[in-house]
């Protein structure tokens, strides 16, 4: 006998009327280049009061041996256990409009049952739009405007965002499956992926979170404050610029990526293929590996140029 999907969660008994609310979600464990989704999640939670209105059963959904929670050992005893949480929180924007934020580790098990469980919450609270957000690595320089990929269950939800020019097959994620299933069930859902320079994918890159925040604000109509997020982006950009200026090798890498990016954009505007000269340039992976090596040297303090 199959398990009831609604047994996967518990709902607060004192949830206000949420008709027309937006449900944002960002799950840990699949892909989040530049920590774009994590930083934005932390920013939203730090921007005001919030409370948990639904809690999912992580014992049933999470494989602890594949992602072991942290425990703290103090002298002669276990002092603390960092228990994973998969929860929906109720927040309010700057205009006191309620919205929901669903965060936690991506489920390892019962994906289909999990989607049905989320659907039951969407219908229970009359959620009008569900939106995912995260970062993906892209072969573009940090000195050019950050790109953004938008996808949705209906084309008119995407607005003026440019679609990808081709079809791709990629490893699945619960966020992608949830959007797909909600669309099949007649609910509006969409997602945003900020394009993070691939050589910064393993770093914390606040500019990508700012890009996501702008997209979420425009798509949902929520008044989400920027707070310290844009300032953090400016500080990070200044540090990256400093490191680039200190190495001719890295500067050459960035300039090569800039030429590649500019050539691609010019070709796109002409609705033509990339110029032949791009074929003879180093690949994004080759350029990125050089940049990553430089950043690692900076972190270890063994840069030979210093």
N, C-alpha and C positions, 0 to 999 in steps of 0.2 A: 504494500500500500504506500503510495507516494506521500511525501511530507507536504504539509500545507505551507506554501511560500510565506504566508503571514506569520508562521511560527519562527521565521528567521529574525524577527525584530520585536521590540517592545516600544510602545508609543506612550509619551507623557499623557497623563489624564487631563491636563489643563492646557491644551493647545488652543490658541485663539483661532478665529475664522481667518483662513489663509487664502480664500478664493481669489484667484488671479495672481498669486505670488509666483516668483521665479525661483527655481531650484538650481543652484550652481554646484558643480562637483569637480573634485580633483583627487584622484586616488594615487597613492604611492606604490611604486614597484614596477611600473612598465617603462615609461620614458618621460623624462622631464629635464631636457637640456637647459643648462644655465640655472637650474632650480627655479624656473619661471613660475610654475604652478605653486610650488611650496612657498616661495616668497610672497606671492600674492595672497595665498591662504592665510599666512601669518599676519600679513598687513590687514586683511579684512577682520580677523579676529582681534587684532590690537586696536582697531579703530572705534570700538564701542562695546557695549555690553551684549552678551549672548548667552543662550542656554540650550542644552540638549533637549530635543523634542522626540527623537527616535534613536534607539541604540540597537545595532545589529549584533547577532551572536557570532563573535569572532572565533569561538571554540569550534564552531561548525564550519566556518568559511576559510579559516587561515591555517596554513601548514607551518607550524612553529619551527619545524626542523629546517625548512628552507629559508626562513627569515626569523632567526632567533631573537626574541626580545632581550633588551639589555637588563642585567641585574647588577646591583652594586654590592660589593663585598667590603665590609669595614672591620678590619683587624681580626675579629674572630666570629663574625656572624654576617648573615645576609641582611642588608639594611633596607634595600629598596628593589622593587620590581616595576619596570616600565611597561605596564600592560598595554597592548595594542587596543585601539578604539576605532570602531567604524560607526560614526555617528552623524546624525543630521542635527544641525544647530539652527536656531532661529535668531536672525540679526535684523537690524533696521538701518536703512541708509540715512543720509544727512537730512532727508525730508520726512523721516520716521516711517517710511514705507517698509513693510516687512518683507524679508526674503530669506531663503533657506540655503545653507551651505553644508554639503555632504562631503566628508573627508575621512581619510583613514587608509589602511593598506588595501590594495586591490585583492579581492577574494581569490583564493586558489581553487576553491571547489564550488560546485553548484551554480555555475554562471547563469544558466537559464532560469533556475528557481530564484536566484537573486534578482534578475531582471523583472520577473513577475512580481516579486516582493516590492521593488521600487515602483513598478506600475501601480500597485495597490495604494501606495502612499501618494503618488501623483494624483490619482483619482479621488482618494480620500480627502486631500487638501485642495482639490481643484486647481492644481498647479498649471499655469498657462504656458510655461516655457522651461525646458531643462537645458542647461548649458555646461559643457565641459571646457576645461582650459589647461594647457600645459605647454612645454617648450620642446621643439625638435631641432636637431643639428642641421645646419645648412651651409653650403659652400659659398659664403658671402662675407665680406669684410665688415668689421665693426664700425668703420668710418662711413658707411652708407646707411640709408634709412632701413630699419628693420622691416622685414616682410612678415606677412601673416597669412596662414591658410585657414579658410573658413569652410565649414561643411554643415549641412542641415538636412532635415527630413523634407523640407520644401524649399525650392529655389528662391522664392521671394524673401525668405528669412536671411539669406546671405547678403542681400543688399548690393552695394557696389564693390564688394570684395571679388577679386579676380579668381576664377576657378583654375585648377591645375589643367594643363593642356593634354593630359594623357591618363591612362588607367594604370593603377599600381596594385600589386598584391603584397601585403605586409602582414607581419605577425599580428594576430588579433589582441584586443585588450577589452577589459570589461567596459570601459568608457565608450569604445566604439560599438560594441555589441548592444549596450544599453540604448544608444542613440538609434541604432538600426531597428531594434525591437520596438521602441516607443513609436517610431515612424510607422511601423507595420500596424501598430495598435491605434493609430489615429491621433497621436499626441505630438505636439511640436517639440523638437529637440535639435540642438546644434552644438558645434564645438569650435574652439579656436586653438590654433597651434602657432606660437610665436617662433619665428625663424632666428635661431641663435647661431652666431658664427661657430662653426664646428670646433675650432681650436679653443673655444671658451665653453664648450658643452659640459665639461666636468667642473667648471668653476661656478661661482655664484654671480649671476649676471642680472642685476636689478632692472636694466633697461628693457629686458624682455618681459618682465612683470608689468612694467608701466605700459608696454604695448598691449598686453592682455587686458589690463584694467581699462584702457581707452576703448577697446573693442567691446568689452562687457557692458560698459556704460552706454555706448551707442546702441547696442543690440537689445538691451533690456529696459532702457529708460531709467534705470536706477541712478541715484545721485551718490556715487561712491567716491569718498574723499581720497585724494592722493597722499595726504599726510607726509611722512618722511620718505615715501617710496621714490619719488623723483629725485630728491636730494641724494639718496643712496646711489641712484643710477649715475648722477653727476660725479660723485666721488669715485665710483668704480671706473667710469670712463676716463677720468683724469689719471688714475693709476695705470690703466692699460696704455694710455698715451705716453706716460712717463717711461714705461718699460720698453715700448717700441722705440722711443727716441734714444734710448741707451744702447741700442744694438742695430748696426747697419744691416746685419743679416735678417733680423726680424722685420725691419722697415722694408727691405726688398720683398719679403714675403707678402706683407700687407699691400704694397704697391702692385704686385702681380695679381693679387685677388681683386684689387680695385679695377685694374684693367680688364680682367675677366668679367667682372660684374658689369662695368660700363658698356663693354662690347655686347654683352647679352641683352642689356636694357635697350641699347640702340637698335639691335636686331629685332627685338620684340616690338618696338614702336613701328618698325618698317614691315612687320608681319613676315619676316624672312628668317632663314636659318642663321646660326652663328657664323661670323666671319671665319675664314679658314685659319687665320692667325691664332685663334683660340685653341685649335687642335694641337698646336706646337708648344703651348704653355704648359707648365707643370699642373698636374691635377690638383683638385681641392684637397685630396687626401695627402698628397706629397707636401703641399704647402702647410697644411694643418699640422703634420707631424713635426715639421721644423719649428713651428710656433709653440707646440706643446712641449717640445724638448727645452726650448728657451724658458718657458714659464716654470718648468720643473727645476731648472737650474737656479732661477730666481728664488724659488721657495727653499732650496737647499743652501743657497748662499755660495754656490761654487761657480758663478758665472765668470769665465776667464777674462771678460772685458772689464771687470771691476778691479 
